[in-house]
Amino acid sequence: MKKCINKLSLVFVLVYFSYQVSAQFTLTSDDIATPWESYKAILLTDTIDIPSGDTGSNVTWDFSDLTVSTDSLDIKFLVPSGTNYNSQFNNSDQVEMTGKNSYRFYSLSTSDYVMDGLVNDSNIVIPYSDPEIIYQFPMSFGSEFTDDFKANFIIQSLNTYRSGSTIVKCDAYGTLYLPNDTLTNVLRIKFHQVHKDSSYVFATPYEIKYDFTTYAWYSENYKYPVLKMTNFITAADLVAKDTAKTLYQLSFSEISTGVEKSENKFDFKCFAILGGFNVSFKSNQISTADIEVINGLGQVIYKAKIGEDQLHFINIEKPGIYFVRGQVGETIEIRKLIIY
């Protein structure tokens, strides 16, 4: 049997359409993107020979010489009911949509961020019977864990079984130089994922193995990695396949730059109490904020305009998952709350 091995490398920087003031941080559930947030990944030219950089404390990573391309990728976060796959992932509470046809379904809690499955751009639905833990909170320099995951799905009428494991480690922190920006107190997390998809073709076992190593740089200014570098290898048994073309469409030759940073400091607070939520905010520029409450179906059930330093109570009668959206000027913050 002939094996086809393809190596590709990718890095991208994400433009996030909300900005907050930066500080040294430990990654928690509050630093993860939530529904109705949007990003744009600006791709770079070929970076196969670009190294991932050093590990350890007070590291300097210099990617300032990379060339920014004109290609970009839109990334949106939704609720599952906003897709056609809500019934397959009814335990998930949010979805990452990349491009037009690729979805990853997640469950977010204060203790972890778990991927429940995905739908790829070929419309193949892959629900995980044993979900994959992406983060265990809190995460800081030196944090490390290993997690196994499994899935059963159908591809081209074949029952396919996926099994794999992921090692996640916060291996460095320091200063990150990008073509159009410099970020300090950046935390880098390394993900090493190995998995295989197994099936039978006319009683002959068929297996594809995948080996991913991803480095992701996190800044408190953004709720998504500001830079990602992924190297992966795929090996297909049976017949040589031109997998490079398909994988290349899903792996982006990198990077990009940010939008102009707002000087508005928006401190948005929201917490659940008996019968609803209490909401308040502070801003150094604007004295009123627009508030919306969205239910788990994506419906806006409440709107209000509140004043600065006022404690505003929102009455919620039905138990469930809710998202409270606060906006001051062009700055938007979203909080996920649960009413029991």
C-alpha positions in Angstrom: 0.0 0.0 0.0 1.2 3.5 -0.9 1.1 6.3 1.6 0.7 9.9 0.8 2.2 12.3 3.4 1.6 16.0 3.2 3.0 18.7 5.5 1.5 22.1 5.7 2.0 25.1 7.9 -0.3 27.9 8.8 -0.4 31.0 10.9 -3.1 33.7 11.1 -3.9 36.8 13.1 -7.4 37.7 14.0 -9.0 41.0 13.8 -11.6 41.2 16.6 -14.3 43.9 16.5 -14.2 44.7 20.2 -11.3 46.1 22.2 -10.4 46.2 25.8 -7.4 47.4 27.7 -4.5 44.9 28.0 -3.0 43.4 31.1 -1.2 40.3 32.3 -3.8 37.6 32.6 -4.7 34.0 33.3 -7.0 32.5 30.7 -10.5 31.9 32.1 -14.0 31.3 30.7 -14.4 35.0 30.5 -11.7 35.2 27.9 -13.5 32.9 25.4 -15.6 34.2 22.6 -19.4 33.9 23.0 -22.3 34.0 20.5 -22.7 37.1 18.3 -19.0 38.0 18.4 -17.2 38.3 15.1 -13.6 38.0 14.0 -11.6 38.3 10.8 -8.5 36.3 10.1 -6.1 37.9 7.6 -3.9 35.4 5.9 -0.2 35.5 5.3 2.0 34.2 2.5 3.7 30.8 2.6 5.3 30.2 6.0 6.4 26.6 5.9 9.9 27.4 7.2 8.8 29.9 9.9 9.7 28.5 13.4 7.2 28.6 16.3 9.7 30.3 18.6 11.1 29.7 22.0 9.3 28.4 25.1 9.6 29.7 28.7 9.2 33.1 30.4 9.6 36.6 29.0 10.1 35.3 25.4 10.2 37.5 22.4 8.5 36.3 19.2 9.1 38.4 16.1 6.8 37.9 13.2 7.0 41.5 12.1 8.6 40.7 8.7 5.8 38.4 7.5 3.9 39.5 4.5 0.2 40.2 4.9 -1.9 38.8 2.1 -5.2 40.1 0.7 -7.1 36.9 1.7 -9.2 36.8 4.9 -11.5 34.5 6.8 -14.7 35.4 8.6 -15.3 33.8 12.0 -18.6 34.1 13.8 -19.9 32.6 17.0 -23.6 31.6 17.1 -26.0 29.6 19.2 -26.7 26.0 17.9 -30.3 27.0 17.0 -28.8 29.4 14.5 -27.6 26.4 12.4 -29.2 23.4 10.7 -27.6 21.0 13.2 -29.2 21.9 16.5 -30.7 18.4 16.9 -27.3 16.6 16.6 -25.7 18.9 19.1 -28.5 19.8 21.6 -26.1 19.7 24.5 -23.9 22.5 23.1 -24.4 26.1 23.9 -22.3 27.8 21.2 -21.0 27.4 17.7 -17.9 28.7 15.9 -18.7 29.2 12.2 -15.6 29.5 10.0 -16.3 30.7 6.4 -19.8 29.6 5.2 -20.0 25.9 5.8 -17.7 24.8 8.7 -19.0 24.6 12.3 -17.5 23.6 15.6 -19.9 23.0 18.5 -18.8 23.8 22.1 -19.9 23.7 25.7 -18.5 26.5 27.8 -18.4 26.5 31.7 -16.3 28.1 34.3 -14.2 24.9 34.5 -13.6 24.0 30.9 -14.3 24.6 27.2 -15.3 21.4 25.4 -15.7 20.6 21.7 -18.8 18.4 21.2 -18.3 17.8 17.5 -18.1 19.5 14.2 -19.5 19.8 10.7 -16.9 20.2 8.0 -17.1 22.1 4.8 -18.2 18.9 3.0 -21.3 18.8 5.2 -20.1 15.8 7.1 -21.5 15.8 10.6 -19.1 14.4 13.3 -20.7 14.3 16.8 -18.2 13.3 19.5 -19.3 10.4 21.8 -16.4 11.4 24.0 -15.9 15.2 23.7 -12.6 16.9 23.4 -11.5 19.3 26.1 -9.9 22.4 24.5 -9.2 24.3 27.8 -9.3 23.6 31.5 -9.7 26.8 33.4 -7.8 28.6 34.8 -4.9 28.3 32.4 -1.5 30.1 33.0 2.1 29.5 32.2 3.0 25.9 33.1 -0.6 24.6 33.0 -0.8 21.2 31.2 -3.4 18.4 30.7 -4.1 15.5 28.4 -7.5 14.4 27.1 -8.8 11.5 24.9 -11.8 11.9 22.5 -13.9 9.7 20.3 -16.5 10.0 17.5 -18.7 7.8 15.3 -19.9 9.3 12.0 -20.7 8.4 8.4 -18.6 9.5 5.4 -19.5 8.4 1.9 -21.9 5.7 3.3 -19.1 4.3 5.4 -19.3 4.0 9.2 -16.2 5.7 10.5 -14.6 5.7 13.9 -12.4 8.5 15.2 -10.2 8.1 18.3 -7.4 10.4 19.4 -5.8 12.4 22.2 -4.7 16.0 22.8 -1.9 17.4 25.0 -2.4 21.0 25.9 0.3 23.0 27.6 0.9 26.7 28.3 4.5 26.7 27.3 5.5 30.4 27.2 4.6 34.0 27.8 6.2 37.2 26.6 6.1 39.9 23.8 4.7 39.3 20.3 5.7 41.4 17.3 3.3 41.3 14.4 3.5 43.1 11.0 1.2 45.9 12.3 1.2 45.6 16.1 3.1 44.7 19.2 1.5 42.9 22.1 3.0 42.4 25.6 2.1 39.9 28.3 1.0 37.4 25.7 0.3 33.8 26.8 1.2 31.0 24.3 -0.6 27.6 24.4 0.6 24.5 22.5 -1.9 21.9 21.3 -0.6 18.6 20.1 -3.4 16.4 18.7 -3.1 13.0 17.2 -6.1 11.1 15.9 -7.1 8.5 13.4 -10.3 7.8 11.3 -10.9 4.1 10.7 -13.4 2.4 8.4 -13.8 -0.6 6.2 -13.9 -0.6 2.4 -15.2 -3.9 1.0 -14.1 -5.6 4.2 -10.6 -4.1 3.9 -9.6 -1.8 6.8 -8.9 1.8 5.8 -7.3 4.3 8.1 -6.2 7.9 7.9 -3.9 9.3 10.6 -3.6 13.0 11.6 -1.0 14.7 13.6 -1.6 18.4 14.5 0.7 20.8 16.4 -0.9 24.2 17.0 0.6 27.2 18.8 -1.9 29.8 19.8 -1.0 33.2 21.3 -3.6 34.8 23.6 -3.9 38.5 24.7 -6.4 39.8 27.1 -7.4 42.4 24.6 -9.1 39.7 22.4 -11.3 36.8 23.1 -9.7 34.6 20.4 -6.0 33.8 19.6 -4.3 36.8 18.1 -1.9 34.5 16.3 -2.1 30.8 15.4 0.5 28.6 13.8 -0.4 25.0 12.9 1.7 22.2 11.4 -0.1 19.0 10.4 0.6 15.7 8.7 -1.9 13.4 7.2 -1.2 9.8 6.0 -3.7 7.9 4.0 -3.4 4.1 3.4 -4.8 2.1 0.5 -4.5 4.4 -2.5 -2.5 7.6 -2.8 -4.9 10.6 -2.6 -4.4 14.3 -3.4 -5.2 15.4 0.1 -2.9 18.4 -0.1 -5.4 20.4 -2.2 -8.3 19.8 0.3 -6.2 20.4 3.3 -4.7 23.5 1.8 -8.2 25.0 1.5 -8.7 24.5 5.2 -5.3 25.7 6.3 -4.4 29.3 5.8 -1.0 30.6 5.0 -1.3 33.3 7.6 -1.4 36.5 9.3 -2.8 39.9 9.9 -3.4 43.1 11.6 -5.9 44.8 13.9 -8.5 47.4 13.5 -7.8 50.8 15.1 -8.0 50.4 18.9 -10.7 52.2 20.8 -9.7 54.3 23.7 -13.0 53.7 25.4 -12.7 51.8 28.6 -15.9 49.8 29.2 -16.3 47.9 32.5 -19.5 45.8 32.0 -20.7 43.7 35.0 -23.6 41.3 34.9 -24.5 38.6 37.4 -27.5 36.3 38.1 -29.7 36.7 41.2 -33.0 35.2 42.2 -35.5 36.0 39.5 -33.1 37.6 37.0 -29.9 39.6 36.4 -28.3 42.7 37.9 -26.4 44.8 35.3 -24.1 47.8 35.7 -21.3 49.5 33.8 -18.6 52.2 33.9 -17.1 54.1 30.9 -14.5 56.8 30.7 -16.3 58.4 27.7 -20.0 57.6 27.4 -22.6 57.9 30.2 -25.2 55.4 28.8 -25.1 51.8 27.6 -27.5 49.8 25.4 -28.5 46.4 27.0 -30.0 43.4 25.3 -30.9 40.0 26.6 -30.9 37.1 24.2 -32.3 33.7 25.0 -31.0 30.3 23.9 -33.0 30.4 20.7 -31.2 33.6 19.6 -34.3 35.8 20.3 -33.9 39.3 21.8 -36.3 39.3 24.8 -35.3 42.5 26.5 -33.8 45.9 25.5 -33.0 48.9 27.7 -30.7 51.9 27.9 -29.0 52.3 31.3 -27.0 55.0 33.0 -23.4 54.7 34.3 -23.0 53.3 37.8 -26.7 52.4 38.0 -27.6 48.9 39.2 -30.2 47.7 36.7 -32.4 44.7 37.5 -33.7 42.5 34.6 -36.6 40.2 35.5 -36.2 36.7 34.0 -39.0 34.2 34.8 -38.0 31.1 32.8 -34.9 29.0 33.6 -32.4 28.6 30.9 -29.2 30.0 29.2 -29.2 33.7 28.4 -26.7 36.1 26.9 -26.6 39.7 28.1 -25.1 42.1 25.5 -23.9 45.5 26.6 -22.8 48.2 24.1 -21.1 51.5 24.8 -20.3 53.4 21.5 -18.6 50.8 19.3 -17.5 48.6 22.2 -19.5 45.4 22.8 -19.3 43.0 25.7 -21.4 39.8 26.1 -22.0 37.7 29.2 -23.4 34.2 29.4 -25.7 33.6 32.4 -27.8 30.7 33.6 -31.1 30.9 35.4 -32.1 27.8 37.3 
